[in-house]
Amino acid sequence: MTPFRLLVVLFFVFSSIATAQARTVWVDDKIYLPVRSGAGSQFRIIENAVPSGTAMELLESDQNGYSKVRTTKGTEGWVSSQHLSSTPIAATQLKKARQDLEAAQAEVRQVQDILASVTGERDSLQNSESGLADRSSELMAELKRIKDIAANSINLERRNGELLEENQKIHNELEILTAENERMEAGKESDFMLLGAGLVLGGVLLALLVPMLKPTRKSDNWA
């Protein structure tokens, strides 16, 4: 392997190690941290006044009290290690906590809205169920009334048939009685006719017999 290739390989190895060791750090509270071109205050400032709470990527560990970082602007340089923290500053944490609280409150409001909507739908369903129960009761009552009417109609039809049958029987009996009465009336007329004829015949016979029954007077000549 040529020296050039060895240098390239070593460069990539060290770059990989630096990348693997990279982690996020924050500028400590209440300072404005300058980023220098080298690990010391004698090096020039390449990015000035990085405010507290700014997150930066740590590229190399401490070297003479300095650490190599990459800023949010993409600038790579050196800063004083004593002003770096492995956790966000209190203001950032408070801001994050407030954001989380606002997000949680928004979720709570959303859940409350959903709960209110579900409660409204439940109440609506309960009202609908109550209305359906009332309607069902009305329909059951109407069905019972129809059944009663149908039963009464059947009873009336049966009673009507019985009355028709009784009326037919009475009509037949009336016809029989009428025929019997006519027969009796005819018999009475015949009896009256026979009685009249008998009376006439009796009168004639009586008229014939009465003169015959009178005594004969003796003549004065016999005196």
LINHUHU-V761323 format. One record per pair of residues at least 4 apart in sequence whose C-alpha atoms are under 7 Angstrom apart, sorted by the first residue. I is the first residue (numbers start at 1). J is the second residue. D is the distance in Angstrom with one decimal. If there is no record, write none. Layout:
[[I J D] [I J D]]
//
This chain:
[[1 5 6.4] [1 6 6.6] [2 6 6.3] [3 7 6.1] [4 8 6.3] [5 9 6.2] [6 10 6.1] [7 11 6.0] [8 12 6.3] [9 13 6.1] [10 14 6.1] [11 15 6.0] [12 16 6.0] [13 17 6.2] [14 18 6.0] [15 19 6.0] [16 20 6.0] [17 21 6.1] [18 22 6.2] [18 59 5.8] [18 60 6.4] [19 59 6.8] [21 59 6.8] [22 57 6.3] [22 58 5.1] [22 59 4.9] [23 57 5.7] [23 58 5.3] [24 55 6.5] [24 56 5.7] [24 57 4.7] [24 58 5.9] [25 55 5.7] [25 56 5.5] [25 57 6.2] [25 58 6.4] [25 84 6.4] [25 85 5.8] [25 86 5.0] [25 87 6.8] [26 53 5.5] [26 54 5.4] [26 55 4.4] [26 56 6.0] [26 84 5.7] [26 85 5.4] [26 86 6.5] [26 87 6.7] [26 88 5.8] [27 52 5.0] [27 53 5.1] [27 54 5.4] [27 55 6.7] [27 83 6.0] [27 84 4.9] [27 85 6.4] [28 52 5.5] [28 53 6.2] [28 83 5.2] [28 84 5.4] [28 85 5.8] [28 89 6.2] [29 52 5.1] [29 53 6.6] [29 89 6.0] [30 52 5.6] [31 51 6.3] [31 52 5.5] [32 49 4.4] [32 50 5.0] [32 51 4.5] [32 52 6.1] [33 48 7.0] [33 49 5.0] [33 50 4.9] [33 51 6.5] [34 45 6.2] [34 47 6.1] [34 48 4.6] [34 49 5.1] [34 50 6.1] [34 79 6.6] [35 45 5.5] [35 46 5.8] [35 47 5.0] [35 48 6.1] [35 77 5.6] [35 78 5.5] [35 79 5.2] [36 43 5.8] [36 44 5.4] [36 45 4.2] [36 46 5.4] [36 77 5.4] [36 78 5.0] [36 79 6.3] [37 43 5.7] [37 44 5.8] [37 45 6.3] [37 46 6.1] [37 77 5.1] [37 78 6.0] [38 43 5.3] [38 77 6.6] [38 78 5.5] [39 66 5.4] [39 78 5.4] [40 66 7.0] [50 54 6.9] [53 88 6.3] [53 89 5.6] [53 92 6.2] [56 69 6.3] [56 70 5.7] [56 71 4.9] [56 72 6.3] [57 69 5.4] [57 70 5.0] [57 71 6.5] [58 68 6.2] [58 69 4.5] [58 70 6.6] [59 68 5.4] [59 69 5.2] [59 70 7.0] [60 67 5.9] [60 68 5.1] [61 67 5.6] [62 66 5.2] [62 67 4.7] [62 81 6.5] [63 67 6.2] [65 80 6.0] [65 81 5.4] [66 78 6.2] [66 79 5.5] [66 80 4.5] [66 81 4.9] [67 78 5.4] [67 79 5.6] [67 80 6.4] [67 81 5.5] [68 77 5.5] [68 78 4.4] [68 79 6.5] [69 76 5.6] [69 77 5.6] [69 78 6.1] [70 74 5.8] [70 75 5.4] [70 76 4.3] [70 77 6.6] [71 75 5.2] [71 76 6.5] [88 92 5.9] [88 93 6.1] [89 93 6.1] [90 94 5.8] [91 95 6.0] [92 96 6.0] [93 97 5.9] [94 98 6.0] [95 99 6.1] [96 100 6.0] [97 101 5.9] [98 102 6.0] [99 103 6.0] [100 104 6.0] [101 105 5.9] [102 106 6.0] [103 107 6.1] [104 108 6.0] [105 109 6.0] [106 110 6.1] [107 111 6.0] [108 112 5.9] [109 113 6.0] [110 114 6.1] [111 115 5.9] [112 116 5.9] [113 117 6.0] [114 118 6.0] [115 119 5.9] [116 120 6.0] [117 121 6.1] [118 122 6.0] [119 123 6.1] [120 124 6.0] [121 125 6.0] [122 126 6.0] [123 127 6.1] [124 128 6.0] [125 129 5.9] [126 130 6.0] [127 131 6.0] [128 132 6.0] [129 133 6.0] [130 134 6.2] [131 135 6.0] [132 136 5.9] [133 137 6.2] [134 138 6.2] [135 139 6.1] [136 140 6.0] [137 141 6.1] [138 142 6.1] [139 143 5.9] [140 144 6.1] [141 145 6.2] [142 146 6.1] [143 147 6.1] [144 148 6.1] [145 149 6.1] [146 150 6.0] [147 151 6.0] [148 152 6.0] [149 153 6.0] [150 154 6.1] [151 155 6.1] [152 156 5.8] [153 157 5.9] [154 158 6.1] [155 159 6.0] [156 160 5.8] [157 161 6.1] [158 162 6.3] [159 163 6.1] [160 164 6.0] [161 165 6.1] [162 166 6.1] [163 167 5.9] [164 168 6.1] [165 169 6.3] [166 170 6.1] [167 171 6.0] [168 172 6.1] [169 173 6.1] [170 174 6.0] [171 175 6.2] [172 176 6.2] [173 177 6.1] [174 178 5.8] [175 179 6.1] [176 180 6.1] [177 181 5.9] [178 182 6.1] [179 183 6.1] [180 184 6.1] [181 185 6.0] [182 186 6.1] [183 187 6.1] [184 188 6.1] [185 189 6.3] [186 190 6.2] [187 191 6.1] [188 192 6.1] [189 193 6.1] [190 194 6.1] [191 195 5.9] [192 196 6.0] [193 197 6.1] [194 198 6.0] [195 199 6.1] [196 200 6.1] [197 201 6.0] [198 202 5.9] [199 203 6.0] [200 204 6.2] [201 205 6.2] [202 206 5.9] [203 207 6.0] [204 208 6.2] [205 209 6.0] [206 210 5.9] [209 213 6.3] [210 214 6.7] [218 222 7.0]]
//
